[in-house]
């Protein structure tokens, strides 16, 4: 008999993660899902207990006017397929589940999963355009939570949720791995920056820096560049040995209990080290999970984190504004460039003006996408879609809408201060063979163009 891989039980052990990882592509996992029994009584009870008046009102007042259609990049990238209209997608899944009081079958739940993760990134753009103020993205987040609880979640996100629960990070990065990576990055860069440090568990620092586990696993140079920028700006900073991971695949998975565990780890590090503020790396969903939604998951009635939490763009803008970070005019970006707005800290946290303030310092030929800012379209890879193999074709089709936006600007470089956007644009270049188009985070640009103060020891390499 095959090992049970697909069930409503969250993964909470290393053995459980390894069993899922051995099932390449989730082949056995999805086979088992086809036979996963739906506990209709429990689902009905969950709906009765958690589906409150706001969601029920949104579903009932929807006028089916289709004004949300053009707001959705899936709709536009799929030749205006009416089944891609946000209102249709949510009414045919969550709406139907509520109308039937949870009396739905396995086939329905699998279809709801395919729509919730394969046809929506929860970017919330449709909510901006609905004349009734209905936020379909929020409802899809709620639907994901119901599906996760009953075992209907994509294989990769079942693994990701488990990684957070077991390792405290979205990947199998231990505390020892993390601290050793910090030490390694200092060693790698000390010939150029003799006084560079990455202080671990320093108490009462001005800034506690938190980041994305993918940087530790795959892009450790990003950690080094962050350290260099803190060093050059004279920032009194630290990283925590525990509670350093800022991301939340649990949020993508709809694992709300896991979300609370994640953010409580970060807040516990704040309580332990007592920094004046926390700065999170260039990641949109990490900011949303820790700063926007996180306080509520952690049970903070104020809706605010324990100390001010800044997305990396806010910290950079502050340093540029105050002169702590100065840009060499000769090293500004000369080629036409544009900016990808992360849904999770621009549309959902109002930081669009901050990112454009940064562009005014670093770019000579900045070109806006149309639309942009709060109205910009999702990159096509958010909400977990980048990492789900089951929906790779749907994601690739969706990327084409962002490509059209970028190409219309004539830009040769896309600046993307967000991991998921960065990944989506990287894949877009590969899928559509737009090899003349470049993309980047902010950190490498800033390190290359900053003016190094005279008191900072620096050796040209």
C-alpha positions as a Markdown table, in Angstrom:
| # | Residue | x | y | z |
|---|---|---|---|---|
| 1 | Unk | 0.0 | 0.0 | 0.0 |
| 2 | Unk | 1.3 | 3.5 | -0.9 |
| 3 | Unk | 2.3 | 5.9 | 1.8 |
| 4 | Unk | -0.4 | 8.5 | 2.4 |
| 5 | Unk | 0.9 | 11.8 | 0.9 |
| 6 | Unk | -2.3 | 13.7 | 0.3 |
| 7 | Unk | -4.4 | 14.3 | 3.3 |
| 8 | Unk | -5.9 | 17.2 | 5.3 |
| 9 | Unk | -3.1 | 16.8 | 7.9 |
| 10 | Unk | -0.3 | 19.5 | 7.6 |
| 11 | Unk | 3.2 | 18.3 | 7.3 |
| 12 | Unk | 5.0 | 18.7 | 10.6 |
| 13 | Unk | 8.0 | 16.3 | 10.3 |
| 14 | Unk | 11.2 | 16.0 | 8.3 |
| 15 | Unk | 10.1 | 12.5 | 7.3 |
| 16 | Unk | 6.9 | 13.9 | 5.9 |
| 17 | Unk | 8.7 | 16.5 | 3.8 |
| 18 | Unk | 11.1 | 13.9 | 2.5 |
| 19 | Unk | 8.3 | 11.6 | 1.5 |
| 20 | Unk | 6.7 | 14.3 | -0.5 |
| 21 | Unk | 10.0 | 15.3 | -2.1 |
| 22 | Unk | 10.6 | 11.8 | -3.2 |
| 23 | Unk | 7.3 | 11.9 | -5.1 |
| 24 | Unk | 8.7 | 13.7 | -8.1 |
| 25 | Unk | 6.2 | 16.3 | -9.5 |
| 26 | Unk | 3.6 | 15.1 | -7.0 |
| 27 | Unk | 2.5 | 12.3 | -9.3 |
| 28 | Unk | 1.4 | 10.0 | -6.5 |
| 29 | Unk | 0.2 | 12.9 | -4.4 |
| 30 | Unk | -2.3 | 14.0 | -7.1 |
| 31 | Unk | -3.3 | 10.4 | -7.8 |
| 32 | Unk | -4.3 | 10.1 | -4.1 |
| 33 | Unk | -6.1 | 13.4 | -4.3 |
| 34 | Unk | -8.5 | 12.0 | -6.8 |
| 35 | Unk | -9.7 | 9.6 | -4.1 |
| 36 | Unk | -9.5 | 12.1 | -1.2 |
| 37 | Unk | -12.9 | 12.0 | 0.6 |
| 38 | Unk | -14.5 | 15.4 | 1.3 |
| 39 | Unk | -15.9 | 15.6 | 4.9 |
| 40 | Unk | -19.0 | 17.6 | 3.9 |
| 41 | Unk | -20.2 | 18.0 | 7.5 |
| 42 | Unk | -16.8 | 19.4 | 8.6 |
| 43 | Unk | -16.6 | 21.7 | 5.5 |
| 44 | Unk | -20.2 | 23.0 | 6.1 |
| 45 | Unk | -19.2 | 23.6 | 9.8 |
| 46 | Unk | -16.1 | 25.5 | 8.7 |
| 47 | Unk | -18.1 | 27.7 | 6.3 |
| 48 | Unk | -20.7 | 28.4 | 9.0 |
| 49 | Unk | -18.0 | 29.3 | 11.5 |
| 50 | Unk | -15.6 | 31.3 | 9.4 |
| 51 | Unk | -17.5 | 32.7 | 6.4 |
| 52 | Unk | -18.8 | 35.9 | 7.9 |
| 53 | Unk | -21.0 | 38.7 | 6.7 |
| 54 | Unk | -18.5 | 40.6 | 4.6 |
| 55 | Unk | -17.7 | 37.6 | 2.3 |
| 56 | Unk | -21.4 | 36.5 | 2.1 |
| 57 | Unk | -22.4 | 40.1 | 1.3 |
| 58 | Unk | -19.7 | 40.4 | -1.4 |
| 59 | Unk | -21.0 | 37.2 | -3.1 |
| 60 | Unk | -24.6 | 38.2 | -2.9 |
| 61 | Unk | -24.2 | 41.8 | -4.2 |
| 62 | Unk | -22.1 | 40.9 | -7.2 |
| 63 | Unk | -24.0 | 42.3 | -10.1 |
| 64 | Unk | -22.2 | 40.1 | -12.7 |
| 65 | Unk | -21.4 | 43.3 | -14.6 |
| 66 | Unk | -18.0 | 42.0 | -15.6 |
| 67 | Unk | -16.3 | 45.3 | -14.9 |
| 68 | Unk | -13.7 | 43.2 | -13.1 |
| 69 | Unk | -12.9 | 41.3 | -16.4 |
| 70 | Unk | -10.3 | 43.7 | -17.8 |
| 71 | Unk | -8.7 | 44.1 | -14.4 |
| 72 | Unk | -7.5 | 40.5 | -14.5 |
| 73 | Unk | -4.3 | 39.7 | -16.4 |
| 74 | Unk | -5.5 | 36.1 | -16.7 |
| 75 | Unk | -8.6 | 37.2 | -18.6 |
| 76 | Unk | -6.6 | 39.5 | -20.9 |
| 77 | Unk | -3.8 | 37.0 | -21.5 |
| 78 | Unk | -6.3 | 34.2 | -22.4 |
| 79 | Unk | -8.1 | 36.0 | -25.2 |
| 80 | Unk | -10.9 | 37.4 | -22.9 |
| 81 | Unk | -12.1 | 33.9 | -21.9 |
| 82 | Unk | -15.3 | 34.5 | -19.9 |
| 83 | Unk | -14.3 | 31.7 | -17.5 |
| 84 | Unk | -11.3 | 33.9 | -16.5 |
| 85 | Unk | -13.5 | 36.8 | -15.3 |
| 86 | Unk | -12.8 | 37.2 | -11.5 |
| 87 | Unk | -16.5 | 37.2 | -10.6 |
| 88 | Unk | -17.1 | 34.0 | -12.5 |
| 89 | Unk | -14.1 | 32.3 | -10.9 |
| 90 | Unk | -15.1 | 33.0 | -7.3 |
| 91 | Unk | -18.8 | 32.4 | -7.8 |
| 92 | Unk | -18.2 | 29.0 | -9.4 |
| 93 | Unk | -16.0 | 27.9 | -6.6 |
| 94 | Unk | -16.4 | 29.6 | -3.2 |
| 95 | Unk | -19.9 | 30.9 | -4.1 |
| 96 | Unk | -21.1 | 27.4 | -5.1 |
| 97 | Unk | -19.5 | 25.9 | -2.0 |
| 98 | Unk | -21.4 | 28.3 | 0.2 |
| 99 | Unk | -24.7 | 27.8 | -1.6 |
| 100 | Unk | -24.4 | 24.1 | -1.1 |
| 101 | Unk | -23.3 | 24.5 | 2.5 |
| 102 | Unk | -20.2 | 22.4 | 1.9 |
| 103 | Unk | -22.1 | 19.5 | 0.2 |
| 104 | Unk | -19.6 | 19.2 | -2.6 |
| 105 | Unk | -17.5 | 16.3 | -3.9 |
| 106 | Unk | -13.9 | 15.6 | -4.6 |
| 107 | Unk | -14.1 | 16.6 | -8.3 |
| 108 | Unk | -15.5 | 20.0 | -7.2 |
| 109 | Unk | -12.7 | 20.5 | -4.7 |
| 110 | Unk | -10.0 | 19.7 | -7.2 |
| 111 | Unk | -11.5 | 22.1 | -9.7 |
| 112 | Unk | -11.7 | 24.8 | -7.0 |
| 113 | Unk | -8.0 | 24.1 | -6.2 |
| 114 | Unk | -7.1 | 24.5 | -9.9 |
| 115 | Unk | -8.9 | 27.8 | -10.1 |
| 116 | Unk | -7.7 | 29.2 | -6.7 |
| 117 | Unk | -4.1 | 28.6 | -7.5 |
| 118 | Unk | -3.9 | 28.2 | -11.3 |
| 119 | Unk | -6.2 | 31.1 | -12.3 |
| 120 | Unk | -5.6 | 33.7 | -9.5 |
| 121 | Unk | -2.6 | 35.2 | -7.8 |
| 122 | Unk | -4.6 | 37.1 | -5.1 |
| 123 | Unk | -3.1 | 40.3 | -6.5 |
| 124 | Unk | -6.4 | 42.1 | -5.5 |
| 125 | Unk | -6.4 | 44.3 | -8.7 |
| 126 | Unk | -10.0 | 43.3 | -9.4 |
| 127 | Unk | -11.0 | 44.9 | -6.1 |
| 128 | Unk | -9.7 | 48.3 | -7.2 |
| 129 | Unk | -12.2 | 48.3 | -10.1 |
| 130 | Unk | -15.3 | 46.7 | -8.7 |
| 131 | Unk | -18.1 | 49.3 | -8.4 |
| 132 | Unk | -19.3 | 47.6 | -5.3 |
| 133 | Unk | -15.9 | 47.3 | -3.6 |
| 134 | Unk | -15.9 | 43.5 | -3.8 |
| 135 | Unk | -12.3 | 42.1 | -3.3 |
| 136 | Unk | -12.2 | 38.8 | -5.1 |
| 137 | Unk | -8.5 | 38.4 | -4.2 |
| 138 | Unk | -9.3 | 38.3 | -0.5 |
| 139 | Unk | -12.1 | 35.8 | -1.1 |
| 140 | Unk | -9.7 | 33.6 | -3.0 |
| 141 | Unk | -7.3 | 33.7 | -0.1 |
| 142 | Unk | -10.1 | 32.6 | 2.1 |
| 143 | Unk | -11.0 | 29.8 | -0.3 |
| 144 | Unk | -7.4 | 28.6 | -0.3 |
| 145 | Unk | -7.6 | 28.3 | 3.5 |
| 146 | Unk | -10.6 | 26.1 | 3.2 |
| 147 | Unk | -9.0 | 23.9 | 0.6 |
| 148 | Unk | -5.8 | 23.6 | 2.5 |
| 149 | Unk | -7.7 | 22.5 | 5.6 |
| 150 | Unk | -9.4 | 19.8 | 3.7 |
| 151 | Unk | -6.3 | 18.5 | 1.9 |
| 152 | Unk | -6.8 | 20.1 | -1.5 |
| 153 | Unk | -3.6 | 22.1 | -2.0 |
| 154 | Unk | -0.9 | 21.9 | -4.7 |
| 155 | Unk | 1.9 | 19.5 | -4.0 |
| 156 | Unk | 4.6 | 22.2 | -3.9 |
| 157 | Unk | 2.7 | 24.3 | -1.4 |
| 158 | Unk | 2.0 | 21.3 | 0.8 |
| 159 | Unk | 5.8 | 20.9 | 0.9 |
| 160 | Unk | 6.4 | 24.7 | 1.4 |
| 161 | Unk | 4.0 | 24.8 | 4.3 |
| 162 | Unk | 5.8 | 21.8 | 5.9 |
| 163 | Unk | 9.2 | 23.5 | 5.4 |
| 164 | Unk | 8.0 | 26.5 | 7.4 |
| 165 | Unk | 6.5 | 24.3 | 10.2 |
| 166 | Unk | 9.6 | 22.1 | 10.4 |
| 167 | Unk | 12.6 | 24.4 | 9.6 |
| 168 | Unk | 11.0 | 27.8 | 10.3 |
| 169 | Unk | 11.8 | 28.7 | 6.6 |
| 170 | Unk | 10.5 | 28.0 | 3.2 |
| 171 | Unk | 13.4 | 25.8 | 2.5 |
| 172 | Unk | 15.4 | 23.3 | 4.5 |
| 173 | Unk | 17.8 | 25.9 | 5.9 |
| 174 | Unk | 18.8 | 25.3 | 9.5 |
| 175 | Unk | 19.9 | 27.9 | 12.0 |
| 176 | Unk | 23.4 | 26.5 | 11.6 |
| 177 | Unk | 23.2 | 26.9 | 7.8 |
| 178 | Unk | 22.0 | 30.4 | 8.1 |
| 179 | Unk | 24.7 | 31.6 | 10.5 |
| 180 | Unk | 27.4 | 29.8 | 8.5 |
| 181 | Unk | 26.2 | 31.6 | 5.4 |
| 182 | Unk | 26.6 | 34.9 | 7.1 |
| 183 | Unk | 30.1 | 34.1 | 8.1 |
| 184 | Unk | 30.9 | 32.8 | 4.6 |
| 185 | Unk | 29.7 | 36.0 | 2.9 |
| 186 | Unk | 31.9 | 38.1 | 5.2 |
| 187 | Unk | 34.9 | 36.0 | 4.4 |
| 188 | Unk | 34.1 | 36.2 | 0.6 |
| 189 | Unk | 34.0 | 40.0 | 0.7 |
| 190 | Unk | 36.6 | 41.0 | 3.2 |
| 191 | Unk | 39.4 | 41.5 | 0.6 |
| 192 | Unk | 37.3 | 44.3 | -0.9 |
| 193 | Unk | 35.6 | 45.4 | 2.3 |
| 194 | Unk | 38.0 | 44.8 | 5.2 |
| 195 | Unk | 35.7 | 46.0 | 7.9 |
| 196 | Unk | 32.6 | 44.2 | 6.7 |
| 197 | Unk | 30.5 | 42.4 | 9.3 |
| 198 | Unk | 27.2 | 40.6 | 9.5 |
| 199 | Unk | 26.4 | 40.9 | 13.2 |
| 200 | Unk | 24.2 | 38.1 | 14.5 |
| 201 | Unk | 22.0 | 38.5 | 17.6 |
| 202 | Unk | 23.2 | 42.0 | 18.4 |
| 203 | Unk | 20.9 | 43.6 | 21.0 |
| 204 | Unk | 19.5 | 47.1 | 20.7 |
| 205 | Unk | 20.6 | 47.7 | 17.1 |
| 206 | Unk | 18.9 | 50.4 | 15.1 |
| 207 | Unk | 17.9 | 47.8 | 12.4 |
| 208 | Unk | 17.2 | 44.1 | 12.5 |
| 209 | Unk | 17.3 | 42.7 | 9.0 |
| 210 | Unk | 15.1 | 39.8 | 7.9 |
| 211 | Unk | 15.2 | 38.1 | 4.6 |
| 212 | Unk | 14.1 | 35.3 | 2.2 |
| 213 | Unk | 15.4 | 31.8 | 2.7 |
| 214 | Unk | 16.0 | 31.6 | -1.1 |
| 215 | Unk | 18.8 | 34.1 | -0.6 |
| 216 | Unk | 20.5 | 31.8 | 1.9 |
| 217 | Unk | 20.0 | 28.7 | -0.3 |
| 218 | Unk | 20.5 | 30.2 | -3.8 |
| 219 | Unk | 21.5 | 33.9 | -3.7 |
| 220 | Unk | 23.9 | 34.4 | -0.8 |
| 221 | Unk | 25.5 | 37.3 | -2.6 |
| 222 | Unk | 22.3 | 39.2 | -2.0 |
| 223 | Unk | 23.0 | 38.9 | 1.8 |
| 224 | Unk | 26.5 | 40.3 | 1.2 |
| 225 | Unk | 25.2 | 43.2 | -0.8 |
| 226 | Unk | 22.7 | 44.1 | 2.0 |
| 227 | Unk | 25.6 | 43.9 | 4.4 |
| 228 | Unk | 27.7 | 46.2 | 2.3 |
| 229 | Unk | 24.9 | 48.8 | 2.1 |
| 230 | Unk | 24.4 | 48.7 | 5.8 |
| 231 | Unk | 28.1 | 49.1 | 6.3 |
| 232 | Unk | 28.5 | 52.0 | 3.9 |
| 233 | Unk | 25.6 | 53.9 | 5.3 |
| 234 | Unk | 26.9 | 53.5 | 8.9 |
| 235 | Unk | 23.9 | 51.5 | 10.0 |
| 236 | Unk | 23.9 | 49.9 | 13.4 |
| 237 | Unk | 22.3 | 46.6 | 12.4 |
| 238 | Unk | 22.0 | 42.9 | 13.1 |
| 239 | Unk | 20.3 | 39.7 | 11.9 |
| 240 | Unk | 18.6 | 37.2 | 14.3 |
| 241 | Unk | 19.8 | 33.6 | 14.5 |
| 242 | Unk | 16.1 | 32.6 | 14.9 |
| 243 | Unk | 13.2 | 34.4 | 13.3 |
| 244 | Unk | 15.3 | 35.7 | 10.3 |
| 245 | Unk | 13.0 | 34.2 | 7.6 |
| 246 | Unk | 10.6 | 36.8 | 6.3 |
| 247 | Unk | 8.6 | 34.8 | 3.7 |
| 248 | Unk | 5.4 | 32.8 | 4.1 |
| 249 | Unk | 4.7 | 30.0 | 1.7 |
| 250 | Unk | 2.1 | 29.2 | 4.3 |
| 251 | Unk | 0.2 | 32.3 | 3.2 |
| 252 | Unk | 0.3 | 31.1 | -0.4 |
| 253 | Unk | -0.9 | 27.6 | 0.7 |
| 254 | Unk | -3.7 | 29.0 | 2.9 |
| 255 | Unk | -2.1 | 27.4 | 6.0 |
| 256 | Unk | -3.3 | 30.1 | 8.5 |
| 257 | Unk | -1.9 | 28.3 | 11.5 |
| 258 | Unk | 1.5 | 28.1 | 9.8 |
| 259 | Unk | 1.3 | 31.8 | 9.0 |
| 260 | Unk | 0.8 | 32.6 | 12.7 |
| 261 | Unk | 3.8 | 30.4 | 13.6 |
| 262 | Unk | 6.0 | 32.2 | 11.0 |
| 263 | Unk | 5.3 | 35.7 | 12.1 |
| 264 | Unk | 5.4 | 34.9 | 15.8 |
| 265 | Unk | 9.0 | 33.7 | 15.2 |
| 266 | Unk | 10.0 | 37.0 | 13.7 |
| 267 | Unk | 8.2 | 39.0 | 16.5 |
| 268 | Unk | 9.9 | 36.8 | 19.1 |
| 269 | Unk | 13.3 | 37.8 | 17.6 |
| 270 | Unk | 12.2 | 41.5 | 18.0 |
| 271 | Unk | 11.3 | 40.9 | 21.6 |
| 272 | Unk | 14.6 | 39.2 | 22.2 |
| 273 | Unk | 17.0 | 41.6 | 20.4 |
| 274 | Unk | 15.0 | 44.9 | 20.9 |
| 275 | Unk | 15.9 | 46.7 | 17.6 |
| 276 | Unk | 14.5 | 50.1 | 16.9 |
| 277 | Unk | 13.1 | 48.9 | 13.6 |
| 278 | Unk | 13.0 | 45.9 | 11.3 |
| 279 | Unk | 13.9 | 46.0 | 7.6 |
| 280 | Unk | 12.7 | 43.2 | 5.3 |
| 281 | Unk | 14.4 | 42.2 | 2.1 |
| 282 | Unk | 13.2 | 42.8 | -1.5 |
| 283 | Unk | 10.2 | 40.5 | -1.3 |
| 284 | Unk | 6.6 | 41.6 | -1.7 |
| 285 | Unk | 4.6 | 38.7 | -0.1 |
| 286 | Unk | 7.1 | 38.6 | 2.8 |
| 287 | Unk | 6.2 | 42.2 | 3.6 |
| 288 | Unk | 2.5 | 41.5 | 3.4 |
| 289 | Unk | 2.8 | 38.4 | 5.6 |
| 290 | Unk | 4.9 | 40.0 | 8.3 |
| 291 | Unk | 3.7 | 43.6 | 8.3 |
| 292 | Unk | 0.2 | 43.8 | 6.7 |
| 293 | Unk | -1.5 | 40.5 | 7.7 |
| 294 | Unk | 1.1 | 39.3 | 10.2 |
| 295 | Unk | 0.0 | 41.4 | 13.2 |
| 296 | Unk | -3.5 | 39.9 | 13.1 |
| 297 | Unk | -2.2 | 36.4 | 12.7 |
| 298 | Unk | 0.0 | 37.0 | 15.8 |
| 299 | Unk | -3.1 | 38.2 | 17.7 |
| 300 | Unk | -2.0 | 41.9 | 18.0 |
| 301 | Unk | -5.2 | 43.9 | 18.3 |
| 302 | Unk | -3.5 | 47.1 | 17.2 |
| 303 | Unk | -2.9 | 45.6 | 13.7 |
| 304 | Unk | 0.7 | 46.9 | 14.0 |
| 305 | Unk | 3.9 | 44.9 | 14.4 |
| 306 | Unk | 5.8 | 45.4 | 17.7 |
| 307 | Unk | 8.2 | 48.0 | 16.2 |
| 308 | Unk | 8.2 | 49.8 | 12.8 |
| 309 | Unk | 8.7 | 47.3 | 10.0 |
| 310 | Unk | 10.0 | 48.7 | 6.7 |
| 311 | Unk | 10.2 | 47.1 | 3.3 |
| 312 | Unk | 13.6 | 47.4 | 1.8 |
| 313 | Unk | 12.5 | 50.1 | -0.6 |
| 314 | Unk | 11.5 | 52.3 | 2.4 |
| 315 | Unk | 14.9 | 51.9 | 3.9 |
| 316 | Unk | 16.7 | 52.7 | 0.7 |
| 317 | Unk | 14.5 | 55.8 | 0.1 |
| 318 | Unk | 15.2 | 57.0 | 3.6 |
| 319 | Unk | 19.0 | 56.6 | 3.1 |
| 320 | Unk | 18.9 | 58.4 | -0.2 |
| 321 | Unk | 16.7 | 61.2 | 1.2 |
| 322 | Unk | 19.0 | 61.7 | 4.2 |
| 323 | Unk | 22.2 | 61.5 | 2.3 |
| 324 | Unk | 23.4 | 58.4 | 4.1 |
| 325 | Unk | 23.5 | 56.8 | 0.7 |
| 326 | Unk | 24.8 | 58.9 | -2.2 |
| 327 | Unk | 24.8 | 58.1 | -5.9 |
| 328 | Unk | 27.6 | 58.8 | -8.3 |
| 329 | Unk | 25.9 | 60.7 | -11.2 |
| 330 | Unk | 28.3 | 59.1 | -13.6 |
| 331 | Unk | 27.1 | 55.6 | -12.6 |
| 332 | Unk | 23.3 | 56.2 | -12.9 |
| 333 | Unk | 21.4 | 53.8 | -15.1 |
| 334 | Unk | 21.8 | 55.1 | -18.6 |
| 335 | Unk | 19.7 | 52.6 | -20.6 |
| 336 | Unk | 15.9 | 52.9 | -20.7 |
| 337 | Unk | 14.5 | 51.2 | -17.6 |
| 338 | Unk | 11.1 | 50.5 | -16.0 |
| 339 | Unk | 9.8 | 49.4 | -12.6 |
| 340 | Unk | 7.7 | 46.3 | -11.7 |
| 341 | Unk | 5.3 | 47.2 | -8.9 |
| 342 | Unk | 4.9 | 44.3 | -6.5 |
| 343 | Unk | 1.2 | 43.8 | -5.7 |
| 344 | Unk | 1.9 | 43.0 | -2.1 |
| 345 | Unk | 3.7 | 46.2 | -1.0 |
| 346 | Unk | 2.5 | 48.7 | -3.7 |
| 347 | Unk | -1.2 | 48.0 | -4.3 |
| 348 | Unk | -1.7 | 46.4 | -0.8 |
| 349 | Unk | 0.5 | 48.7 | 1.2 |
| 350 | Unk | 0.8 | 52.0 | -0.7 |
| 351 | Unk | 4.6 | 52.1 | -1.4 |
| 352 | Unk | 4.4 | 53.0 | -5.1 |
| 353 | Unk | 5.5 | 56.6 | -4.5 |
| 354 | Unk | 8.5 | 55.3 | -2.5 |
| 355 | Unk | 9.8 | 53.2 | -5.3 |
| 356 | Unk | 9.5 | 56.1 | -7.8 |
| 357 | Unk | 11.4 | 58.3 | -5.4 |
| 358 | Unk | 14.3 | 55.8 | -5.6 |
| 359 | Unk | 14.1 | 55.8 | -9.4 |
| 360 | Unk | 14.5 | 59.6 | -9.4 |
| 361 | Unk | 17.9 | 59.1 | -7.8 |
| 362 | Unk | 19.3 | 56.2 | -9.8 |
| 363 | Unk | 17.9 | 56.3 | -13.4 |
| 364 | Unk | 18.3 | 58.8 | -16.2 |
| 365 | Unk | 15.7 | 57.3 | -18.5 |
| 366 | Unk | 12.9 | 55.9 | -16.4 |
| 367 | Unk | 9.8 | 54.8 | -18.3 |
| 368 | Unk | 6.6 | 54.0 | -16.6 |
| 369 | Unk | 4.5 | 51.0 | -17.6 |
| 370 | Unk | 0.9 | 51.7 | -18.5 |
| 371 | Unk | -0.9 | 51.3 | -16.2 |
| 372 | Unk | 1.5 | 51.6 | -13.2 |
| 373 | Unk | 1.6 | 52.0 | -9.4 |
| 374 | Unk | -1.5 | 50.9 | -7.6 |
| 375 | Unk | -3.0 | 50.0 | -11.1 |
| 376 | Unk | -0.1 | 48.0 | -12.4 |
| 377 | Unk | -0.8 | 44.4 | -13.3 |
| 378 | Unk | 0.6 | 41.4 | -11.4 |
| 379 | Unk | 3.8 | 40.0 | -12.8 |
| 380 | Unk | 2.0 | 36.8 | -13.5 |
| 381 | Unk | 3.9 | 34.7 | -11.0 |
| 382 | Unk | 2.7 | 35.9 | -7.6 |
| 383 | Unk | 0.5 | 34.1 | -5.1 |
| 384 | Unk | 2.7 | 31.0 | -5.3 |
| 385 | Unk | 2.1 | 30.5 | -9.0 |
| 386 | Unk | 5.8 | 30.7 | -9.9 |
| 387 | Unk | 6.5 | 27.5 | -8.0 |
| 388 | Unk | 3.6 | 25.2 | -8.9 |
| 389 | Unk | 4.5 | 22.8 | -11.7 |
| 390 | Unk | 0.9 | 21.7 | -12.2 |
| 391 | Unk | 0.0 | 25.3 | -13.4 |
| 392 | Unk | 3.3 | 26.1 | -15.3 |
| 393 | Unk | 1.5 | 26.4 | -18.7 |
| 394 | Unk | -1.1 | 28.7 | -17.1 |
| 395 | Unk | 1.6 | 30.8 | -15.6 |
| 396 | Unk | 3.6 | 31.0 | -18.8 |
| 397 | Unk | 0.5 | 32.2 | -20.8 |
| 398 | Unk | -0.1 | 34.8 | -18.1 |
| 399 | Unk | 3.4 | 36.1 | -18.3 |
| 400 | Unk | 2.8 | 37.3 | -21.8 |
| 401 | Unk | 0.6 | 40.2 | -20.6 |
| 402 | Unk | 3.5 | 41.6 | -18.5 |
| 403 | Unk | 5.9 | 41.2 | -21.4 |
| 404 | Unk | 3.6 | 43.3 | -23.6 |
| 405 | Unk | 3.5 | 46.0 | -20.9 |
| 406 | Unk | 7.3 | 46.0 | -20.6 |
| 407 | Unk | 7.9 | 46.0 | -24.3 |
| 408 | Unk | 5.6 | 49.0 | -24.8 |
| 409 | Unk | 7.9 | 51.1 | -22.6 |
| 410 | Unk | 10.9 | 50.4 | -24.8 |
| 411 | Unk | 12.9 | 49.5 | -21.6 |
| 412 | Unk | 16.0 | 47.4 | -21.7 |
| 413 | Unk | 16.1 | 46.9 | -18.0 |
| 414 | Unk | 13.3 | 46.0 | -15.5 |
| 415 | Unk | 14.0 | 46.9 | -11.8 |
| 416 | Unk | 12.1 | 44.5 | -9.6 |
| 417 | Unk | 12.5 | 44.8 | -5.8 |
| 418 | Unk | 10.5 | 41.6 | -5.2 |
| 419 | Unk | 11.6 | 37.9 | -5.4 |
| 420 | Unk | 8.4 | 36.6 | -7.1 |
| 421 | Unk | 8.4 | 39.4 | -9.7 |
| 422 | Unk | 12.1 | 38.9 | -10.3 |
| 423 | Unk | 11.5 | 35.2 | -10.9 |
| 424 | Unk | 8.6 | 35.8 | -13.1 |
| 425 | Unk | 10.4 | 38.3 | -15.3 |
| 426 | Unk | 13.4 | 35.9 | -15.5 |
| 427 | Unk | 11.2 | 33.1 | -16.7 |
| 428 | Unk | 9.3 | 35.4 | -19.0 |
| 429 | Unk | 12.6 | 36.3 | -20.7 |
| 430 | Unk | 13.4 | 32.6 | -21.1 |
| 431 | Unk | 9.9 | 31.4 | -22.2 |
| 432 | Unk | 9.5 | 34.2 | -24.8 |
| 433 | Unk | 13.2 | 34.4 | -25.8 |
| 434 | Unk | 13.5 | 38.1 | -25.0 |
| 435 | Unk | 17.2 | 37.8 | -24.3 |
| 436 | Unk | 17.9 | 41.5 | -24.8 |
| 437 | Unk | 15.8 | 42.4 | -21.8 |
| 438 | Unk | 17.6 | 42.4 | -18.4 |
| 439 | Unk | 16.2 | 42.4 | -14.9 |
| 440 | Unk | 17.6 | 43.1 | -11.4 |
| 441 | Unk | 17.0 | 43.7 | -7.7 |
| 442 | Unk | 17.9 | 47.1 | -6.3 |
| 443 | Unk | 20.8 | 46.0 | -4.1 |
| 444 | Unk | 23.3 | 45.2 | -6.9 |
| 445 | Unk | 22.5 | 48.5 | -8.7 |
| 446 | Unk | 23.0 | 50.5 | -5.5 |
| 447 | Unk | 26.3 | 48.8 | -4.6 |
| 448 | Unk | 27.6 | 49.5 | -8.1 |
| 449 | Unk | 26.6 | 53.2 | -8.2 |
| 450 | Unk | 27.0 | 54.4 | -4.6 |
| 451 | Unk | 29.7 | 56.9 | -3.5 |
| 452 | Unk | 31.9 | 55.2 | -0.9 |
| 453 | Unk | 32.6 | 57.6 | 2.0 |
| 454 | Unk | 36.3 | 58.4 | 2.6 |
| 455 | Unk | 36.3 | 56.8 | 6.1 |
| 456 | Unk | 35.1 | 53.4 | 4.7 |
| 457 | Unk | 38.0 | 51.1 | 3.9 |
| 458 | Unk | 37.5 | 49.7 | 0.4 |
| 459 | Unk | 39.9 | 47.9 | -2.0 |
| 460 | Unk | 39.1 | 47.8 | -5.7 |
| 461 | Unk | 39.0 | 44.1 | -6.8 |
